[in-house]
Amino acid sequence: MTGIPAVSRRAVLGGAGAGLAVGAVGGAWGGRASARESKPLPGTARVAFHGPRQGGIVEPAQARVEWAAFDLLPGTGRDRAAGLLRDWSAAAARMSVGEPGGDGGGGIALDAGPNSLTVTFGFGTALFDKLGLADRRPPALAALPAFPGDALDPARSDGDLWVQIGADDALVAVHALRVLRRLAAGVAAPRWQMSGFARTPGATARPTTGRNLMGQVDGTNNPRPQDPDFAAKVFAAGPDWMAGGSYAVLRRIRMLLDDWESLPTDRQERLVGRRKSDGAPLSGGPDAGERTPVDLAATAPDGTLAIAPDAHVRVAAPDSNGGAAMLRRGFSFHDGLLADGSPDAGLLFAAFQADPARGFVPVQQRLARGDGLSRFLRHEAGALFAVPPGAPEGGYVGQPLLEG
Ligand code: HEM
């Protein structure tokens, strides 16, 4: 099993204290060096479920993620939806400290610690109509525009409810998914489900920003919690029930990996604007490192721009998009082969922001037209969810909306 002996697990949990958030810095942005990674027994690490914000936004991306969307069954009213969120929140809180989630789950995670489990709940736009709450739908949850090149599969897009489960152990994550799915029976039906992965804690001697399946260091220029405007970029100020929440834009982006890997490294680097080996910006010269600031005006010895006009980091940068910013927290997926034998692999892109109209939307509008990388990408599914603030002890996520 992937777990640790019960005795030592109890001892470590007892020592850590209930509700202690472990490894709550780094990770989604660069330079991750978290308590979680330096712990000898990562299975014991836990992230508090209750608190002002939901988990799974600012914490380091765990090794494994399960995304699942559900649709309310016809005739489901506000009471039953509230009951589901109450049950889901209670189960998530139990599992986040390594206790059984309840019925279901089939013993998948017996003996395993919480492994930094986070469970994040989100509400889709159609939920508000179905529950008679259209007047409380936030303007920021307006449907996203269509972007050039989008080929989104409706069956794998949208949904009334979203659950993001992250854990550093795949069995723990799948167990939580099974438990939550069972609790939804009779109230909401699964609509789509996706699995992703990121670097496992302890996998590298030098903990650093993770890589995506194109081999790039990905996440360097994310907003960071220590930035004075971090909360303003990532967390919503309102309306009332959403204050302290966030908006998650999801995209399943397939990568044309066989084509990408046939490019020489210097060509790959020009398309991104950063060095592949260490993520240093191409504007920084040979001594630059990952953290060297990007200089979009810098020129190469031949007089051309050091960061090409169509380089991903130029086109996506806040300076190119009127300051638009978001917290990216994606995971890789590798789901077997397509009919033509190419890998069905890529990025489960997730961006959290205070308002998608000042985050994802302007950036994706520009990327879809001018990003060199986009020739190697296919946007295949997408969704937008309001992610309410966290629940206090004894409360549940979404309670102020569903009971207000
Ligand atoms: C599979 C698709 C994608 C890949 C492989 C990818 C890869 C990367 C890489 C390697 C970087 C540089 C390192 C970093 O700062 O994180 C980066 C930066 C960035 N990406 Fe992407 N990206 C993808 C999709 C997107 C999408 C869909 C958006 C938003 C609409 C986006 C927005 C950004 C932003 C805002 C930055 C930081 C730019 C800066 O300020 O320097 N990316 N991406």
Residues whose N, C-alpha, C, O or C-beta is under 5 A from the ligand:
A	BS01	HEM	N212 Q216 V217 D218 G219 T220 N221 N222 I253 V313 A316 A317 P318 L347 F360 V363 Q364
